Amino acid sequence: MEISIVEAMKTEVPVTASAGGVVERIVSTPGTLVNAGHPIVLIKEEVMA
């Protein structure tokens, strides 16, 4: 699922979640530099019963 869009050199790159769940916290703020591997959001995984 697409959860964010990152702009790199005027190109928009979709960011997808590696697991289903609920966004628990947004870690990065708009306009800041984000390095590869740096979290943008924290996702609380939903466990299916």
Sequence and secondary structure as in RCSB ss.txt:
>XXXX:A:sequence
MEISIVEAMKTEVPVTASAGGVVERIVSTPGTLVNAGHPIVLIKEEVMA
>XXXX:A:secstr
 EEEEEEETTEEEEEE SS EEEEEE S TT    TT  SEEEEE    
